[in-house]
Amino acid sequence: MNVLVIGANGQIGRQIVQKLALEKGYFVRAMIRDVHQTEALEELGGKPVIADLEKDFRYAYDEVDAVIFTAGSGGHTGPDKTITVDQEGAIKAIQFAKEKNVRRFVMISSIHAGEPNKGPNSLAHYLTAKGNADKALIESGLDYTIIRPVTLTDEPEVGKISSPEASGHTTIPRADVAAFATAVLPFKGSYKKIYELATGDQSIQHFLN
């Protein structure tokens, strides 16, 4: 499978690139904005493509079968940048996938996306933007999977997950989100589904089945 990872230089993105390219042997087009990040992504097994979410990046879709969108401005940026990247950038990515007939699309979103009243006021614009992007993907007709993790940490991969409601946990390592994204990518049973993720007591395969 040839995969475009949008947001490849992010903390989750780098781990996704490495898992797909070095562990699964996929061809991974790692979309980055800064040419100085090229060497680091190549070391992770990716094939960098220089493109900007705020411009026309449809050429990044050439010869790919699937997209993982893990770009984000971060929850603490201003509303303008959040709308530009997390909402409009994601919506463009969805539109370009449709144009290029790339049907498989995995979105790394956020818990409470589209429900800003459930998060702190400081994240209201972020959760609104993520919700709008998710809504566009759901309505796109693509074979989507939306992943909504709880608060992210930099802890090592645990390998055990659950829904936050079932586990009661409020955090999850970025490494486990990356592992889940790479697991669902080829799994047709995850098409047109939304998964809320937290650290739990189930293996990824058991959770999916």
Residue, then its C-alpha position, 0 to 999 in steps of 0.5 A: m500500500n502507498v500511503l500519504v501521511i499529512g503532518a508527517n513531522g508531527q509527534i504522532g506523524r513521525q511514529i506513523v511514518q516509521k511504523l508504516a515504512l520500517e515495520k510494515g514495508y509500505f511506501v510512505r509519502a511523508m508530507i512536510r512543509d520544511v525542506h530541512q525536515t527531509e533527512a529526518l523523515e528519510e531516516l524513518g523510511g519516508k519519501p518526503v514531499i514538500a507541500d503546504l496545507e495552506k496552499d494547493f497540495r493535490y500533487a502530493y496524492d500522486e500514486v498513493d492509495a490511502v491518506i492518514f491526516t495527522a496535521g494540527s496546529g495544536g490546541h493552544t494556537g490562535p483561532d485563525k491558525t487552528i481554522t486554517v490548519d485543523q479545519e480548512g487544511a483537513i477539508k482540502a485534504i478530503q477534497f483532494a482525496k476525492e479528486k484523485n480517487v484516493r478512497r481510504f482516509v484515516m483522520i486523527s481527530s480529538i475527543h469531544a471534536g464538534e462538542p466544544n462545550k465538553g472541553p475547556n474554554s481554551l480549546a473551544h475553537y480547536l474542538t469546533a475546527k476538528g468537528n467541522a473537519d470530521k463532519a466533512l469527512i463523514e459526508s465525503g463518501l470516502d472510506y474513512t476512519i476517525i480516531r478521537p484520542v483523549t489527552l495525549t502523552d509522550e509515554p512509551e507505547v503501552g499496547k493496551i487501549s479501550s474507549p475512555e468510557a470503558s476504561g476511565h482513563t483520560t490519557i493515551p500515549r501518542a505511540d499507541v495512537a500511531a499504532f492504532a492508526t497503522a492497524v486500522l489503515p488496511f482493516k475494512g471493518s474500520y471503514k466509516k467508523i469513529y473510535e474514541l481511544a484511551t489507555g485500557d486493557q485490550s490489545i488493538q486487535h481485540f479492540l477492533n474485533 
